[in-house]
Structure formats: structure tokens, C-alpha cells
Amino acid sequence: MNPFSLVRLSTLSEVSARMAQAPETRRLRAGGIDLIDRLKEGLEAPDELVELRAVAGDDGARMTGLAERKGGWSIGSLVTLAQLASFADFARPFAAIREAAASAATPGIRNAATAGGNLLQRPRCWYYRHVDLICLKKGGAQCFALTGDNRYHAILGGGPSFIVHPSTLALALLAHDASVVVFSPKGERTIAIADLFVPPSVDPSREHALAPGDIMVTIELPPASAAQRSTYLAVKEKQSHDWPLGEVAVRASVTGGKLSGVRVALGHVAPIPWRSGEAEAVLEGQAPSAELFARAAQAALSKAKPLEHNGYKIPLVEGLLRQALHSICEVPLPE
Ligand SMILES: Cc1cc2nc3c(=O)[nH]c(=O)nc-3n(C[C@H](O)[C@H](O)[C@H](O)COP(=O)(O)OP(=O)(O)OC[C@H]3O[C@@H](n4cnc5c(N)ncnc54)[C@H](O)[C@@H]3O)c2cc1C
């Protein structure tokens, strides 16, 4: 790892202005879990790390705060996954947020990893993470996953790169129609979580829409009715510490015996957190039943195009989605 200096600035304006200058020589550090991995792996060698946690005053309070706002929540970008996982005030309407945070990584990592850093971590594809392999994401000519060992790669929305999006929290936030507030030298703006992530068909070299000097300040969860339910489920090879093989987050309300406001998000199947319009169309306005959930699960994966080694993800994610729908609608699972 190359030597670097650590810079501590106390205002967002100073951090943002510094990050906008010669951005290839600097990196912003939140919890540092992904960033330090990238430095140790030799993927990046910045001269300087700018410590986001040094920001003080009102902006520091916003970035570390968790505040109720008109029935929704404002989550500071520096709130840790451990804080989210144990936040008892996230009542049943927001359960998926707590469950996703509790599922990511290990207890030790969750104590340091921040919500903002989790959303903006880089992919774990073993070809991308190998310093000697110049894959498509690093300016090379091809995505090695297309013909290589692609057991963990995308089955939906892939091409020209077949990475899967790594953030567990992103999936739950997508199911909740969350947005992020971003500070830049030009002022603050709000980006819907669905627009934060950039598919490889648009630009294979990056995963999100933030530019140098953009700092994520908060994540905003819109208000929910008391009838809303959500949940997050994942399957991993090692339950104790691993990225998922497949994951789902669902949100819906059941009022008058019918489903409404349905959101279905699928993870570790696509280069971006994947919203399934097909499943939502099957479910919206219908009465919950095992038969309906089975049809929705089939619809969710109907456009999947597995690579040579990852066809197992189709039944895995279908099963997870059915289980999640049974859970939030309190319909017993069939024997
Ligand atoms: C063994 C292991 C298992 C794991 N399992 C999972 C898992 O199951 N699910 C999962 O989601 N993750 C998993 N992770 C990844 C881990 O959760 C992430 O690395 C961590 O959440 C990143 O957060 P951080 O605060 O440390 O980010 P950092 O490493 O500090 O930052 C990540 C990136 O985001 C940028 N950044 C951070 N904050 C901001 C901000 N506010 N504004 C603008 N840019 C910012 C940084 O510059 C950097 O490029 C695992 C990690 C390990 C080691």
C-alpha cells in the first residue's frame, strides 16, 4: 500500500471543494472498510484520504443523526450499519431497513461501516478486484465474467459488464422509494435511490451518479402508513459473513384484503439493485395468496438470462421472493 496523508476538515464546503480538486489523487473516507480494502488490494493508490467523520457543527450532526421527519426518517450518511440494525424505532413499516443492515457483513464491520459508504462501495467481482486483470471496468476490452467463472455474476440487466451490485442496504432503500441528499459546491440536491446507480450499459467504469466533490449527506425515507409492511431476506454461502448469493426486499400494504404500494427489489442478480416491475404488476391490487406469490416470483425472474454457472440464482431468488411475500402478508407457507 502506498503512503498517504489523512486530512481532517471541519466543514462540508471544505471537504467538497478539496474532493473536487485533482480527484484522482484523493479519496473520501467514511468507515473505510471498502476503501482500505481497495488500497490494500492495490486497485487504487491515492496520495490523500479526506476524513468525512471530521465534519463538525450542524452538518456533522445531520450526517450522524437518525431523525423522524413527517412520518418518514432522515438517516445520516455516517450512521453505521450497527446503529441501523439495532434501531428499535424503525417499526414494522420499515422493517426491511433494519433487517438488511443486520444481515450485511459481520458485527465488527457493521460497527464501522456507514450507510453512505455501504451504498457507494465498489463491486466485489473477483476479476475487477484482481490487480493484474484489466477488465472492462478498469478500461480493458472485455468483462471476463462473460466466459469465465461467473457463478456470482448477473442474470438480469448484465452487459457489457456482469458485476452484481454489492450493497445490501441499497436493496431495502429501493423497496422503500428512498432518496439521498447530496452536497456539492453548487448546493444540495436530492437523488431518488433508483437514479443513484448507473448501469454498465450507460458507463461500465462507475456504479453511481455522484461526481467528484459530491458528498452524500443523508438518506431520506418517505412516510409510511401504519398498514405498510416490509422485509429483507438473503441466502449466503456462509451465513456468518458473506455477500449474498441472492437477496430480496419487498414492501406492500394490505388494506381491504388487497395489496397496494407493492415494491419488489432483487439483489445480487444485476449490476444495479433491481426493481421488478413484472412482479409488482402481478401483485398490485390483488388479494394475497400462495398462488399469486408463486406467479409473482416466476414473473420476477422471467427475463433472467443466466450465464454458464449462475442458473441456480433463478430458483433461489424465486424462493426468497415467495417467502418474503408470505411473511409480510402473513399468509402461511404451503407445506
Ligand atoms: C467479509 C465482508 C463481508 C461483507 N458483507 C457485506 C454484505 O453482505 N452486504 C454489504 O452490503 N456489504 C458487505 N460488506 C461490505 C461492507 O459492508 C462495506 O465495505 C461497507 O459498508 C462500506 O462502508 P464504509 O463506511 O466503510 O465505506 P468506505 O469504505 O469509507 O467508503 C466506500 C466508498 O464510498 C465513498 N463514500 C463513503 N461515504 C461517502 C459519502 N457520504 N459521500 C460520498 N462518498 C462516500 C468512499 O469515498 C468510498 O469510495 C462486507 C465486507 C466484508 C469485508
The ligand as a MOL file (V3000), in Angstrom:
LIG
                    3D

  0  0  0     0  0            999 V3000
M  V30 BEGIN CTAB
M  V30 COUNTS 53 58 0 0 0
M  V30 BEGIN ATOM
M  V30 1 C -16.2120 -10.0360 4.9510 0
M  V30 2 C -17.0880 -8.9300 4.4580 0
M  V30 3 C -18.4270 -9.1840 4.2240 0
M  V30 4 C -19.2670 -8.1730 3.7420 0
M  V30 5 N -20.5920 -8.4450 3.5070 0
M  V30 6 C -21.3930 -7.4710 3.0380 0
M  V30 7 C -22.7790 -7.6990 2.7910 0
M  V30 8 O -23.3040 -8.7960 2.9910 0
M  V30 9 N -23.5280 -6.6650 2.3200 0
M  V30 10 C -22.9940 -5.4330 2.0970 0
M  V30 11 O -23.7220 -4.5330 1.6850 0
M  V30 12 N -21.6950 -5.1900 2.3160 0
M  V30 13 C -20.9010 -6.1600 2.7850 0
M  V30 14 N -19.5740 -5.8900 3.0240 0
M  V30 15 C -19.0430 -4.5670 2.6380 0
M  V30 16 C -19.1190 -3.5350 3.7270 0
M  V30 17 O -20.4190 -3.5040 4.2790 0
M  V30 18 C -18.8030 -2.1920 3.0480 0
M  V30 19 O -17.4420 -2.2110 2.6710 0
M  V30 20 C -19.0630 -1.0160 3.9680 0
M  V30 21 O -20.4510 -0.9210 4.2230 0
M  V30 22 C -18.5870 0.2750 3.3410 0
M  V30 23 O -18.9160 1.3430 4.2300 0
M  V30 24 P -17.7620 2.3200 4.7600 0
M  V30 25 O -18.4030 3.3560 5.5820 0
M  V30 26 O -16.6580 1.5430 5.3770 0
M  V30 27 O -17.3180 2.9410 3.3750 0
M  V30 28 P -15.8710 3.4830 2.8380 0
M  V30 29 O -15.0070 2.3150 2.6130 0
M  V30 30 O -15.3810 4.5280 3.7920 0
M  V30 31 O -16.3610 4.1550 1.5320 0
M  V30 32 C -16.8070 3.4020 0.4220 0
M  V30 33 C -16.8050 4.3300 -0.8120 0
M  V30 34 O -17.8320 5.2930 -0.6940 0
M  V30 35 C -17.3050 6.6370 -0.7060 0
M  V30 36 N -18.0800 7.3530 0.2980 0
M  V30 37 C -18.3350 6.9250 1.5650 0
M  V30 38 N -19.1830 7.7690 2.1760 0
M  V30 39 C -19.4810 8.7490 1.2800 0
M  V30 40 C -20.3160 9.8880 1.3200 0
M  V30 41 N -21.0390 10.1990 2.4210 0
M  V30 42 N -20.3920 10.6740 0.2120 0
M  V30 43 C -19.6790 10.3820 -0.9080 0
M  V30 44 N -18.8600 9.2920 -0.9980 0
M  V30 45 C -18.7670 8.4880 0.0790 0
M  V30 46 C -15.8360 6.4850 -0.3490 0
M  V30 47 O -15.0580 7.5000 -0.9080 0
M  V30 48 C -15.5070 5.1120 -0.9510 0
M  V30 49 O -15.2010 5.2190 -2.3140 0
M  V30 50 C -18.7350 -6.8660 3.5210 0
M  V30 51 C -17.3820 -6.6040 3.7860 0
M  V30 52 C -16.5690 -7.6290 4.2290 0
M  V30 53 C -15.1130 -7.3050 4.4770 0
M  V30 END ATOM
M  V30 BEGIN BOND
M  V30 1 1 1 2
M  V30 2 1 2 3
M  V30 3 2 2 52
M  V30 4 2 3 4
M  V30 5 1 4 5
M  V30 6 1 4 50
M  V30 7 2 5 6
M  V30 8 1 6 7
M  V30 9 1 6 13
M  V30 10 2 7 8
M  V30 11 1 7 9
M  V30 12 1 9 10
M  V30 13 2 10 11
M  V30 14 1 10 12
M  V30 15 2 12 13
M  V30 16 1 13 14
M  V30 17 1 14 15
M  V30 18 1 14 50
M  V30 19 1 15 16
M  V30 20 1 16 17
M  V30 21 1 16 18
M  V30 22 1 18 19
M  V30 23 1 18 20
M  V30 24 1 20 21
M  V30 25 1 20 22
M  V30 26 1 22 23
M  V30 27 1 23 24
M  V30 28 2 24 25
M  V30 29 1 24 26
M  V30 30 1 24 27
M  V30 31 1 27 28
M  V30 32 2 28 29
M  V30 33 1 28 30
M  V30 34 1 28 31
M  V30 35 1 31 32
M  V30 36 1 32 33
M  V30 37 1 33 34
M  V30 38 1 33 48
M  V30 39 1 34 35
M  V30 40 1 35 36
M  V30 41 1 35 46
M  V30 42 1 36 37
M  V30 43 1 36 45
M  V30 44 2 37 38
M  V30 45 1 38 39
M  V30 46 1 39 40
M  V30 47 2 39 45
M  V30 48 1 40 41
M  V30 49 2 40 42
M  V30 50 1 42 43
M  V30 51 2 43 44
M  V30 52 1 44 45
M  V30 53 1 46 47
M  V30 54 1 46 48
M  V30 55 1 48 49
M  V30 56 2 50 51
M  V30 57 1 51 52
M  V30 58 1 52 53
M  V30 END BOND
M  V30 END CTAB
M  END
